[in-house]
Amino acid sequence: MAHSRAENGGHSTKTKDGKIDKRKNEYKSALQEASTKEDVISVIQMILNKAVRDEDIPAAKLYLEYYLGKPKDSLDVTTNGESITLPTINFTKRN
C-alpha cells in the first residue's frame, strides 16, 4: 500500500530543486568529525557575547531559542465568568 503525505504530517520527505536532503546530509557528519565540544562552546559564547555586548536582537533571539526552545503558540480563551455548554456528540459505527 502506498504511503501518503497525510501519514507524514503533510510534509514531503523528498528534496526539491537540488536542495540538501537533511536526512542524508553528509555535511552534518563532517561537521561532527571536525568540531570539538570546545568549538561548539566557543560559537555559543560568541553568539551570547554579540547579543549582550552589541545588544543584537537577532543574536539574542538565536541564543534564547536554542537555550530555552522556541516559544509555543498559545491561544488564550476566556469566558469572562460565563458558563459554556458544549453539545454532546455521539459516535456510532457505520456498516
C-alpha positions in Angstrom: 0.0 0.0 0.0 1.4 3.4 -1.0 2.0 5.9 1.8 0.5 9.3 1.6 1.8 12.6 2.8 -1.0 12.7 5.3 0.7 9.9 7.2 3.8 12.1 7.5 2.1 15.2 8.9 1.7 16.5 5.4 5.4 17.1 4.9 7.3 15.7 1.9 10.3 13.6 2.7 11.8 14.3 -0.7 14.3 17.1 -1.6 13.2 19.7 -4.1 15.2 21.8 -6.6 18.6 20.3 -5.7 18.4 21.2 -2.0 20.3 19.2 0.6 18.4 16.2 1.9 18.5 16.7 5.7 18.0 13.0 6.3 21.2 12.1 4.4 23.3 15.2 5.0 27.0 14.3 4.6 28.0 17.8 5.7 26.4 17.2 9.2 28.7 14.2 9.8 31.7 16.2 8.5 30.9 19.0 11.0 30.6 16.4 13.8 34.0 15.0 12.9 35.7 18.4 12.5 34.2 20.1 15.6 35.1 19.6 19.2 32.9 20.3 22.2 35.1 23.4 22.9 34.4 24.6 19.3 30.7 24.4 19.9 31.0 26.2 23.3 33.1 29.0 21.6 30.3 29.5 19.0 27.7 29.7 21.7 29.8 32.2 23.7 30.3 34.2 20.5 26.6 34.5 19.9 25.9 35.3 23.6 28.6 38.0 23.6 27.3 39.6 20.4 23.8 39.6 21.9 24.9 41.2 25.2 27.8 43.4 24.0 26.1 44.8 20.8 22.6 44.5 22.1 22.0 42.4 18.9 18.4 41.3 18.9 18.7 38.6 16.3 21.7 37.1 18.1 19.8 37.2 21.4 16.8 35.6 19.8 19.0 32.8 18.3 20.7 32.2 21.6 17.5 32.0 23.6 15.7 29.8 21.0 18.5 27.3 21.3 18.8 27.6 25.0 15.2 27.7 26.0 13.5 26.4 22.9 11.1 28.3 20.7 8.1 29.6 22.5 4.9 27.6 21.8 2.0 29.3 20.1 -0.9 29.6 22.6 -4.4 30.7 22.4 -5.9 32.4 25.4 -9.6 31.7 25.6 -11.6 33.1 28.4 -15.3 33.1 29.2 -15.4 36.2 31.4 -17.2 34.1 34.0 -19.8 32.9 31.6 -20.6 29.2 31.6 -20.2 27.2 28.4 -22.4 24.4 27.3 -21.0 22.1 24.7 -23.2 19.9 22.6 -23.0 16.1 23.2 -21.5 14.2 20.2 -22.4 10.6 19.9 -20.3 8.4 17.6 -21.8 5.4 16.0 -20.3 2.7 13.9 -21.4 2.6 10.3 -21.6 -0.5 8.3 
